Amino acid sequence: MNAIELTNVTKVYRKYARRKQFATLKSALLKGSLIQDLQPEETFPALQGVSFGVPAGRTCGVIGRNGSGKSTVLKLVAGITKPTTGTVKVEGRISALIELGAGFHPEISGRENVFINGIMLGLTKREVARRFDEIVEFAELQDFIDAPVKTYSSGMYMRLGFAVAIHVDPDVLLVDEVLAVGDAGFTHKCLDKFGEFKRRGKTILLVTHSLDLVERFCDEALWLDNGRVRGSGDPRRVVGAYLTDVGKSEERELARVEERAQADSAPAADDMRRQDEGRWGSREIEITSVLLKDAQGQTSHIFQSGEPMAIHLGVRAHEPNTDFVFGIGVYNAEGVNCYGTNTHLEDLTAQEIRGEGEVTFAIEALDLVEGTYKLDVAVHKLDGYPYDYHRLLYTFRVKSRSKEVGIYRPRHAWLFTPGIKLKKN
Amino acid sequence: MFENLLKLPRYRGLIQSLVARELKARYRGSVLGFFWSFVNPLLLLLVYTFVFAYVMPPPRDIPNYALFLFCGLLPWTWFSASLLESSNVLITGGNLIKKVMFPAEILPIVTVLSNLVHFLLGLPILILFLIYFDAPIEPAELPWFPIALVIQLLLTLGFALILSALTVHFRDLKDILGNVMTLWFFATPIIYAWFNAPERIRPYLNLNPFTHLAITYQQILFFPADAAAAGGPPGHWKWLLALGAGSVGLFLFGYFLFDRLRDSFAEEV
């Protein structure tokens, strides 16, 4: 049996237009619908024909880009808004962690707010009284519970809101990106609480951008894109498909940015130390194209950490030349030079260049941590006189499944003596 | 609509605690705290007494004018404060409507009820005045006081539901309302007596629902019943009951309107 069931749900919002108040009021009054009298261009479909079900006792993660309709789904399931067409069915008591502490009144004490908030979420006064100590302890607010809520820090406020909502003992728990409410310790406690819910056979619908959480924690995943279901089912598969799609659109975005950067780069002063991007040089030898290719030889801007990458430079010498050095430099987003080299440093002495050719800098394994990197490429004389210098004009992104920090990711392994036991997640 | 209306009693615990919170929060941080509920009507009365004792001459045919004024002013304050606050209540409570599953009608209801509590807290002051002025009270009329109160409650709830729902769509309402309430106040026999109003405008005054409430309160508390009517209901009772029927109608209409617009609140607030 499904605890949450959406059938062919469409939700249309109206775009905000000041002059349409009478139309919306009239259609709300006469037809019970806000948007009936509006033209299609005055409305915005947040969800279109969405159908999915979450079986009782399962945990479902909803992923998707900003504006894909995730929060709308949550609001529909919570019953805060009604679908324009289609049906939403939910079995059992719902508690929605959408905005924590939404009902708190700043002037009165935490204690009184806990009671009122609990009653708002569907408990009786006696039920709140019975759980009160547990709530306060969970929120770690024993010392402040009688102070007015307006004196709380935002973390305290959120923690109290979370503690009340989680102690409502719902059958269906709706969570909207609220795990970022506290310090690491509190986040951990929240996850433990969710785990406990799972064990007790409750249904959880989780909207999050933390794909890692979806993979580790959810039984299934739902991927929304532009108000439609793009994928659902096994979390690993859905997250994988989502990542591929995000990669593709990042790829497009980076290609666009790069195009613009190159278009903007007018020949600049002969100052190699300048930090901003640009292109300068005498162009006696010219770099005509720069392509980044992955292991399959496909042009790409996104690379997995540890995989091969090749930088291809198309070059042209207008006159035969014997004094030239090719160089590259890799910078991270903070502007730190991660790596730099040139043919001279690696004991390659120029003999001759004539006409057109290609230079390839092949990296066997791109051992960088996740992040965005920029590339310098240059050809210059041995004494530094620039023929063609491309500064920070090319951007690529390195992706990694793990979230290590720093710049360089050495190949490594963890080894333990038998007394030390760890388990892979 | 009736389905939702019948669900309301289930929320009485919530309404109760929200009213309590409203009252607590209102005076939190002020020195006199809860006493403001008593002091406010008293100060209001002092202002009017000052105006009519020193600035303008009080009507000669009303002895103890301050007491007369108080009989109408106290219920009027409940009425007008309820309407002014409820016109804004869905917007200020938008967070609840948008983020929590929350029956929105509770917000205007809580507004009206917490103002009712203020009204009730003003009653001891009124009783002190009645005793001080040694006002002649007809005991047979007293049971009509709670009847008038219930009718006023229904009437106020009806208006509050309509105003709160419409203000979501037309924010202009709350600005207009302040002036409408001032006009309404002077169109109600509160600072003047019904029998002092010119003959030709009385039919218009009769159209004003609050006229009948004000007259009833004044008859119960202020004007001693004449010998013929002694032992009977206040002279205005027929009008009052008619208003009662009208108030039930208005409340149901208000609830209907609110219910129809309910789904739009979360999106428009």
Interface residues (C-beta under 8 A of the other chain):
Chain A: Y13 R14 Q21 T24 L25 A28 L29 G32 S33 L34 K75 A78 G79 I80 T81 K82 I94 A96 I98 E99 A102 G103 H105 E107 I108 E112 F115 I116 I119 M120 L121 T124 K125 P148
Chain B: G13 L14 S17 L18 R21 K24 A25 R28 G29 N95 L96 I97 K98 K99 V100 M101 F102 L166 H169 F170 L257 R260 L261 D263 S264 A266 E267 E268
